[in-house]
């Protein structure tokens, strides 16, 4: 993002956190932007934990943490206190990642709704990548918000700019489900996966959907060892 684009570590290249910011929650020009709640990588650190506790118990929240990080979803909690901590007390020790590659939501990067790419970039850049057009092969992690959850069995065959991307990401999820089930079958000799005999968009959903909607989804059967679920 524009406020952490250049990373210059304070101490020997140490990185303590990776996150993405949620520019959908603000208008262009907003400097103090919250992190997106679906993704956070942290270096375990007792000192940092104690600092978080001190910040929260002090409760310096007047319209926002430090009077700045507020006015967006989750500002009082995770989405607000995390950027407040790193931007204010430990600048240049956290890295904001490309939100089209990590924690992608297939969201419109502009402040005008629609598929035409109109308006200003929400992250205040002159130009911004449209995550709806990102090659799925370049994506590391996805956050199913705009795309909705795969187990709702939405075919994503609509005409929206995000539909082709979401369909491909859902396909990868069902592929990963099959891979997980095969792994369990190899690991646990008595494991029997769910019978996936759904005919709804069968090739795409790999038989895991009988109809559109969550009620049409055929759930994963989780293996048990000594009567206890393994996952």
Secondary structure, 3 states (H helix, E strand, C coil): CCCCCCCCCCCCCCCCEEEEECHHHCCCCCCCCCEEEEEEEECCCHHHHHHHHHHHHHCCECCCECCCECCCCCCCCHHHHHHHHHHHHCCCCEEECCCCCCCECCCCCECCCCCCCCCCECCCCCCCCCHHHCCHHHCCCECCCCCCCHHHCCCCCCCCCCHHHHHHHHHHHHHHHHHHHHHHHHHCCCCCCCCCCCCCCHHHHCCCECCCCHHHECCCCCCEECCEECC
